Amino acid sequence: MKKKSKLWIRFIFLAAFLFILIYMISLQLHLNKLQKERNELSEIVDTYKTSIADMERELLLPKEEYIAKYAREVLGHYKYSDIIFKEKIK
């Protein structure tokens, strides 16, 4: 009788140990996934921070300089005194 009870106790401890081991491995995998996602999100936040800093710099420009910069970069309009370089396409 004692041998059967000792065998059952060992079996229960082994099953509990395996359950805990498998659960810890799954938690570690989930943690790694979350860390990877956090790193990706922090990179996105950094790009947004740089774009915000650029926008704040543009807000500090005088009105005429901002209009000229916008016309050059977005609309493609240049002053007569600007030098424009074009690439040759083969």
N, C-alpha and C positions, 0 to 999 in steps of 0.2 A: 504494500500500500504506500509506503513512504517513497519507494522508487518511482511510482506513478505520479505522486504529487510533486516530487522534485523534477521529474521530466516535464510536467505541465507548467511548473513555475519557470523552468528554463525556456520552454517554448514561448510562454507569454512575454518574458523579458526579451527574447530574441525578436519576436514580432513587434514589440514596442520600440526596440532599438532600430529595426529596419524602417518602421513607420516614421520615426523621428528623423532618421538619416535621409530618407527620401523627401520628407517635408522640408528639411534644411536645404537640400540641393535645389528644390523647386523655388524656395525663397531666394536663394543666391542668384539663380537665373533671372528671376523677376527683378531683383535689385540691379543686376547688370543692365537689363533692358531699360529700367528707369534712369540709370545714370547716363546711358547713351542718349536717351531722349532729353535729359536735362542739359547735356553738353550741346546738342543740336539747338535747343531753345536759347541757350545762352549766346550762341553764335548769332542767332537771329536778333536777339536783343542788342548785341553789339553793333550789328549793321544798322538797326533803327537808331541807336544812339548817335552814330556817326552822321546819319542823314539828318537827324534833328539838329546836330551841331552845325551842319552845313546850312540848314534853313535859317538858323538863328544868325549865322554870319551874313546871310543874304538880307535878313531884316535890318541889319545894322548899316547896310549900304545906303548912300543917298539915293533919292528917288530916280534921278536921271541915270546914275550908274547902273542901278538895278534894271531899268528899262533897256538900256543899251546891252547889258549882259544877257537879258532875256531874248532880245531881238537877235543877238549873235548866236546864242546856243540853241534856242528852240526854233526860231523862225528862219535862221540862216541868212539874216541881213547883216551886211558889213559896211563899215565906213569906207570912204574912198582912200583913206590913208592906211587901211589895214592891209597887211600882206597875207595872201592866202596861198597855201601850198596844197597841190593836188597830187594824188598818186597816179602813176601811169598804170593802166590795166592792160595786161598782155593778152 
